[in-house]
């Protein structure tokens, strides 16, 4: 490992992939570099299909988590609607 070789590779990556300079300071980029620096036998970079599938899986998981969060709110909604009707009837009377 050489600091100057890494710096040169990082700068070339920025240029060739048209990344903004601040990307090198992004916490997820730094975490990725930290993880790969511990690899004893190099790393295996996933191909396009594997990366695409991983992104789809992450999206689906996020969507399912959102649905779970909204279903909890939906279960509470009858009480919410009742209280809204009560508040509306109060404001109409007053």
N, C-alpha and C positions, 0 to 999 in steps of 0.2 A: 504494500500500500504506500502511496505517495500523495501527500496533500496537494501538490501542484498538478499531478496527473488527474486526481479527482476534480479539482477546480476546473481544469481544462475540459474534462468530459462533461461536467455540469453546464459550463458555458456553451459548449457545442450543442448539447441537448436543448438548451433554451433557444438557441438560434435556429436549429434545424426543425424544431417542432413549433416554432413561433410562440413560445411561452413568454408571459410577462416576467420581468426580472424578479419581482417579489415572490414568485412561486418558490424559489429556493428557501425563503424564510417561512413558508407555510408549515404549520405543525404536522400535517399529515405527510408532507414530503419529507420532513426531517425524521419523522417516525419511521417511514419506509427505509430511509438511508440507514438509520440506526439498526433496524431489524436485519437488513442485508449485510451490514458490516459484521454481524456475528456469524454469518454462514461460513462453515469450514470448507465446503467444497463448491463454492459458488452458489448461484441460485438458478431456478428454472422459471423463466417468464412464461406465463400462460399465452397460448395463441389467441387469435382473434375470436374464434368460436367459443373458447373457454371463457374469455373475458366477457363476451356478450352474454353468455348464459349466467355468469356470476352477477352481472348487472341486473338482468331480468329477475333472478332469484332474490336479490336484495330488494328490488322494487316490489315484488309480490309480498315479501315478508313485511315490508313497511305498510303496504296496503292492507294486509290482514290485521296488523296491529292497529291501524286507524279504524278499521271496521269494528274491532273489539271495543275500542274507546267510545265510538259512537253508539254501539249497541247498549252500553251501560247507560249512556245518556237517554237513549230511547226508552229503556226500561223505567227511567225516572220521569219520563215526560208526562204521563197521566197526572201525577201529582203537580207537576209544573203547570200543566194546562188548567187544572182545578184552581190553583192559586192565582193564576192570571185572570180567570173568570171572576173569582172573588174580588180581586183588585179592581177589575173593570166595573163590576156592579157597584162597588163602593164609590168609585169616582163618578158614576152616573147619578147615584143617589145624592151625593154631596154637592 
